Structure formats: C-alpha cells, structure tokens
C-alpha cells in the first residue's frame, strides 16, 4: 500500500512539472493552453470519490480494492506508453532557422526581447 501511495505521488507530482517545461519552454504556448492541460491532467483526481464508491459497491472477484488498483495502473501504464511512443512536435521558436542553434532570446510582436 505504501508503494501505491509513493507511485501515485511520483505520477501525480512529476507529470505536471514535466508539462510546465514542455508546454511553456519547448512549445511556447499561451498560458491558457498550459492551464487547460494541467486541469485535464488533474481531472481524474477530482472524481476520486466516485471511483471509491464504485469499487465499494461493485467488487471484482470478491475484492474491493486490489482489482481496481491493478486496472488503474494498467490504464496508467498504457497511457504513459502511448505518450512515450508519440513523436514530439517541432519546437515552436527555440531553434534559429538559418543556423540550427538554440536561440537565447526571441522578439515578441511588440518588439520586446524575451
């Protein structure tokens, strides 16, 4: 059970931290896109009480928690495998077109260097 809580902490705590660098650093998306993605990742945690009620009412094989934990980790493993197998898109702005080197700054539409 302690390993379960540790693994949930790693997945739930590590994935949003990875998203920050990917969405804002690599893809340079707007803040609302990052906020939307973070909300979607946190959405299953919001339904935890519903899943708890379901596994109490509908036991699988006479057990209430163990089959649901296994099923949840299987879905998590498949989703992480699908993410790992998906190729990354091209970076939005961090590579200079003519030199193929990473930019250290960029210029916004208003002319400000970032």
KELOTI-390860 format. One line per field, with one value per residue (C-alpha): residue number from 1; chain; y, x negated, z negated. Coordinates in steps of 0.5 Angstrom, whole numbers. Layout:
nr: (NUM; ...)
kette: (A; ...)
yy: (Y; ...)
xx: (X; ...)
zz: (Z; ...)
REM end
This chain:
nr: (1; 2; 3; 4; 5; 6; 7; 8; 9; 10; 11; 12; 13; 14; 15; 16; 17; 18; 19; 20; 21; 22; 23; 24; 25; 26; 27; 28; 29; 30; 31; 32; 33; 34; 35; 36; 37; 38; 39; 40; 41; 42; 43; 44; 45; 46; 47; 48; 49; 50; 51; 52; 53; 54; 55; 56; 57; 58; 59; 60; 61; 62; 63; 64; 65; 66; 67; 68; 69; 70; 71; 72; 73; 74; 75; 76; 77; 78; 79; 80; 81; 82; 83; 84; 85; 86; 87; 88; 89; 90; 91; 92; 93; 94; 95; 96; 97; 98; 99; 100; 101; 102; 103; 104; 105; 106; 107; 108; 109; 110; 111; 112; 113; 114)
kette: (A; A; A; A; A; A; A; A; A; A; A; A; A; A; A; A; A; A; A; A; A; A; A; A; A; A; A; A; A; A; A; A; A; A; A; A; A; A; A; A; A; A; A; A; A; A; A; A; A; A; A; A; A; A; A; A; A; A; A; A; A; A; A; A; A; A; A; A; A; A; A; A; A; A; A; A; A; A; A; A; A; A; A; A; A; A; A; A; A; A; A; A; A; A; A; A; A; A; A; A; A; A; A; A; A; A; A; A; A; A; A; A; A; A)
yy: (0; 5; 3; 5; 12; 13; 11; 16; 22; 21; 20; 26; 30; 29; 30; 37; 39; 36; 39; 46; 46; 42; 47; 54; 52; 48; 49; 57; 56; 61; 61; 59; 53; 50; 52; 48; 42; 42; 42; 36; 32; 34; 32; 24; 26; 30; 24; 20; 20; 17; 12; 10; 9; 5; 0; -1; -2; -7; -11; -15; -23; -21; -16; -9; -5; -10; -11; -3; -1; -6; -4; 4; 2; -2; 4; 9; 5; 4; 12; 13; 8; 12; 18; 16; 13; 19; 23; 30; 36; 41; 47; 53; 58; 56; 54; 59; 58; 59; 57; 51; 53; 54; 62; 65; 70; 72; 78; 79; 82; 89; 89; 87; 82; 76)
xx: (0; -6; -9; -2; -2; -9; -8; -2; -6; -11; -6; -1; -7; -12; -7; -5; -12; -14; -9; -11; -18; -15; -9; -12; -19; -19; -13; -12; -4; 0; 1; 9; 7; 2; 7; 12; 7; 6; 13; 15; 9; 12; 19; 19; 16; 23; 27; 23; 30; 34; 29; 28; 36; 36; 30; 34; 41; 38; 33; 29; 27; 30; 24; 26; 19; 14; 17; 19; 12; 9; 14; 12; 4; 5; 9; 4; -2; 2; 3; -5; -7; -3; -6; -13; -11; -8; -14; -15; -13; -18; -20; -16; -21; -27; -32; -34; -32; -39; -44; -40; -43; -38; -36; -38; -32; -27; -23; -16; -10; -11; -19; -21; -27; -25)
zz: (0; -1; 5; 8; 5; 7; 14; 14; 12; 17; 23; 20; 18; 23; 29; 28; 27; 34; 37; 35; 39; 45; 46; 44; 45; 51; 55; 52; 52; 49; 41; 42; 46; 41; 35; 39; 40; 33; 31; 36; 32; 25; 27; 25; 18; 18; 19; 14; 9; 15; 16; 9; 9; 15; 12; 6; 9; 15; 12; 17; 16; 9; 7; 7; 8; 11; 18; 19; 17; 22; 27; 26; 26; 32; 36; 33; 36; 43; 43; 41; 46; 51; 49; 50; 57; 60; 63; 61; 65; 67; 62; 63; 63; 60; 66; 71; 78; 81; 76; 73; 66; 60; 59; 53; 53; 58; 60; 59; 63; 59; 60; 53; 53; 48)
REM end
